[in-house]
Amino acid sequence: MAGKYDAFRQGVEPGGMFTTADVRLLVCYLLHTLKEPVSKQVLTDALCEAGLANYFEIASAADVLVEQGNAVKMTIGETEKYTISKTGAQIAETLKMDLSKSVREKALKYTMYYATLEKRRSENEITVEKAENGEYKVTLQVGKGRDRILALTFFVPTSDQVETLKKGFLLHVDELCQGIFDTLLKDPGAPPSPGKKSQP
């Protein structure tokens, strides 16, 4: 890694990226490894949460990579996303070992997590309203518009629980639907015969 600390360091934990060159290499590595286009929001959320790089350095790195021809920016739906170019892939493959294994693994883990959240948000809907009793009314909708297949509403007392509920829904929406359908579609069995009490 470069020896000169020339990057913004606010929010960066020990072992993180303290040079602009290293931040750009890390973003390049992620775009190459993930294969699928990634938004700048995902990159900044993931690497900031992981304490690996400063927000402004990450945001700048993505655009500089595009300017240098090492990444490509595209619009998917309403979101701008970045993907690796051929030259960027060669750089990432050649220089990835300049990043420690722990940094690569941590960055990839967090980025995949936030990419999953973003993808699920685009496919489903969540609405939050303040109820009259002071609680929060959270409606979780699987699918959107005519493609909606399920909607669940919960009342929770705190904003922290709202955020936990939202993330849990987005991360486990498939298991949630499968579990509900499996339970409801179970054969309830024959009703008890007239005059006989059902077994406890």
C-alpha positions as CSV (number, residue, x, y, z in Angstrom):
1,M,0.0,0.0,0.0
2,A,1.0,3.6,-0.5
3,G,2.9,5.0,2.5
4,K,1.6,8.6,2.4
5,Y,-1.7,9.3,4.2
6,D,-3.3,11.7,1.7
7,A,-7.0,10.7,2.0
8,F,-9.6,12.1,4.4
9,R,-9.4,10.0,7.5
10,Q,-12.6,10.9,9.4
11,G,-14.6,7.8,10.2
12,V,-11.8,5.4,9.1
13,E,-10.9,2.8,11.6
14,P,-7.4,1.3,12.1
15,G,-6.6,-1.0,9.2
16,G,-8.8,1.0,6.8
17,M,-7.8,3.0,3.7
18,F,-5.8,6.2,4.4
19,T,-4.6,7.0,0.9
20,T,-6.7,8.0,-2.1
21,A,-4.9,5.3,-4.2
22,D,-5.9,2.6,-1.8
23,V,-9.6,3.7,-1.7
24,R,-9.7,3.7,-5.5
25,L,-8.1,0.2,-5.6
26,L,-10.6,-1.1,-3.0
27,V,-13.6,0.3,-5.0
28,C,-12.1,-1.2,-8.2
29,Y,-11.7,-4.5,-6.5
30,L,-15.3,-4.5,-5.3
31,L,-16.7,-3.7,-8.8
32,H,-14.6,-6.4,-10.3
33,T,-15.5,-9.1,-7.7
34,L,-19.2,-8.4,-7.4
35,K,-19.7,-8.6,-11.2
36,E,-23.1,-6.9,-11.0
37,P,-23.5,-3.0,-11.2
38,V,-23.3,-1.3,-7.8
39,S,-24.7,2.1,-6.9
40,K,-22.5,4.8,-5.2
41,Q,-24.9,4.7,-2.3
42,V,-24.2,1.0,-1.7
43,L,-20.5,1.6,-1.9
44,T,-20.5,4.6,0.5
45,D,-22.9,2.9,3.0
46,A,-20.9,-0.3,3.0
47,L,-17.4,1.0,3.3
48,C,-18.4,3.8,5.8
49,E,-20.3,1.3,8.0
50,A,-17.2,-1.0,7.8
51,G,-15.0,1.8,8.8
52,L,-12.8,1.2,5.8
53,A,-12.8,4.5,4.0
54,N,-14.1,8.1,4.2
55,Y,-17.4,8.9,2.6
56,F,-16.0,11.6,0.3
57,E,-13.1,9.5,-0.8
58,I,-15.4,6.6,-1.8
59,A,-17.8,8.9,-3.7
60,S,-14.9,10.5,-5.5
61,A,-13.2,7.2,-6.2
62,A,-16.1,5.8,-8.2
63,D,-16.2,8.9,-10.5
64,V,-12.4,9.0,-11.0
65,L,-12.4,5.3,-12.0
66,V,-15.0,6.2,-14.7
67,E,-12.9,9.2,-15.9
68,Q,-9.9,6.9,-16.1
69,G,-11.7,4.3,-18.1
70,N,-11.5,1.7,-15.3
71,A,-15.2,1.7,-14.6
72,V,-18.4,2.4,-16.4
73,K,-21.4,4.4,-15.1
74,M,-24.9,3.4,-16.3
75,T,-28.5,4.1,-15.3
76,I,-30.6,1.2,-14.2
77,G,-34.2,2.1,-13.5
78,E,-33.8,5.4,-11.7
79,T,-30.4,4.6,-10.1
80,E,-27.0,5.3,-11.4
81,K,-24.7,2.3,-11.0
82,Y,-21.1,1.5,-11.6
83,T,-19.5,-1.6,-13.1
84,I,-15.9,-2.6,-13.9
85,S,-14.4,-2.1,-17.3
86,K,-11.9,-4.4,-19.0
87,T,-8.9,-2.3,-18.0
88,G,-10.3,-1.9,-14.5
89,A,-10.7,-5.7,-14.2
90,Q,-7.0,-6.1,-15.1
91,I,-5.9,-3.6,-12.5
92,A,-8.0,-5.2,-9.8
93,E,-6.8,-8.6,-10.6
94,T,-3.1,-7.5,-10.7
95,L,-3.1,-5.3,-7.6
96,K,-5.8,-6.9,-5.3
97,M,-3.1,-8.5,-3.2
98,D,-2.0,-4.9,-2.2
99,L,-5.2,-5.0,-0.1
100,S,-5.0,-7.2,3.0
101,K,-7.2,-10.3,3.0
102,S,-9.2,-9.0,6.0
103,V,-9.9,-5.7,4.2
104,R,-11.1,-7.5,1.0
105,E,-13.3,-9.9,3.0
106,K,-14.8,-7.2,5.2
107,A,-15.5,-4.8,2.2
108,L,-17.1,-7.6,0.2
109,K,-19.3,-8.7,3.1
110,Y,-20.6,-5.2,3.8
111,T,-21.1,-4.3,0.2
112,M,-23.1,-7.5,-0.6
113,Y,-25.2,-6.8,2.5
114,Y,-26.1,-3.2,1.4
115,A,-26.5,-4.3,-2.3
116,T,-29.1,-6.9,-1.1
117,L,-31.0,-4.3,0.9
118,E,-31.1,-1.9,-2.1
119,K,-32.3,-4.6,-4.5
120,R,-35.0,-5.7,-2.1
121,R,-36.1,-2.1,-1.6
122,S,-36.6,-1.8,-5.4
123,E,-38.7,-4.9,-5.5
124,N,-40.9,-4.3,-2.5
125,E,-42.5,-1.4,-0.6
126,I,-42.4,-0.3,3.0
127,T,-44.5,2.5,4.5
128,V,-44.3,3.9,8.0
129,E,-46.9,6.1,9.6
130,K,-47.3,7.5,13.1
131,A,-50.3,5.9,14.8
132,E,-52.7,7.9,17.1
133,N,-51.4,6.1,20.2
134,G,-47.8,7.2,19.4
135,E,-46.7,3.8,18.0
136,Y,-45.5,3.4,14.4
137,K,-47.6,1.6,11.9
138,V,-45.3,-0.3,9.5
139,T,-46.7,-1.9,6.4
140,L,-44.5,-4.4,4.6
141,Q,-45.6,-5.1,1.0
142,V,-44.1,-8.0,-0.9
143,G,-44.0,-6.9,-4.6
144,K,-45.2,-3.6,-6.0
145,G,-48.5,-2.4,-7.6
146,R,-50.2,-5.2,-9.5
147,D,-47.4,-7.6,-8.6
148,R,-48.1,-7.4,-4.9
149,I,-48.6,-10.8,-3.4
150,L,-48.7,-10.1,0.3
151,A,-49.0,-7.2,2.7
152,L,-48.4,-7.3,6.5
153,T,-49.0,-4.5,9.0
154,F,-47.3,-4.2,12.4
155,F,-47.5,-1.7,15.2
156,V,-44.2,-1.1,17.0
157,P,-43.4,1.3,19.8
158,T,-39.9,2.7,18.8
159,S,-38.1,4.1,15.7
160,D,-35.3,1.6,16.4
161,Q,-37.7,-1.3,16.1
162,V,-39.0,0.2,12.9
163,E,-35.6,0.1,11.4
164,T,-34.9,-3.4,12.6
165,L,-38.2,-4.6,11.2
166,K,-37.5,-3.0,7.8
167,K,-34.1,-4.5,7.5
168,G,-35.3,-7.9,8.7
169,F,-38.1,-7.8,6.1
170,L,-35.8,-6.9,3.3
171,L,-33.2,-9.5,4.1
172,H,-35.6,-12.3,4.8
173,V,-38.6,-11.6,2.5
174,D,-38.3,-14.9,0.6
175,E,-38.2,-17.0,3.8
176,L,-41.1,-15.0,5.2
177,C,-43.3,-15.6,2.3
178,Q,-42.4,-19.3,2.1
179,G,-43.0,-19.8,5.8
180,I,-46.4,-18.2,5.7
181,F,-47.5,-20.0,2.6
182,D,-46.2,-23.4,3.9
183,T,-48.1,-22.9,7.2
184,L,-51.4,-21.8,5.7
185,L,-51.4,-24.5,3.0
186,K,-50.9,-27.4,5.4
187,D,-53.7,-29.9,5.4
188,P,-55.7,-29.0,8.5
189,G,-57.0,-32.6,8.7
190,A,-60.6,-33.7,9.1
191,P,-62.8,-31.9,11.6
192,P,-63.7,-33.8,14.8
193,S,-66.8,-36.1,14.5
194,P,-70.1,-34.8,15.9
195,G,-70.4,-35.4,19.6
196,K,-66.7,-36.1,20.2
197,K,-64.4,-33.6,21.8
198,S,-61.3,-32.8,20.0
199,Q,-58.0,-34.0,21.6
200,P,-56.0,-31.2,23.3
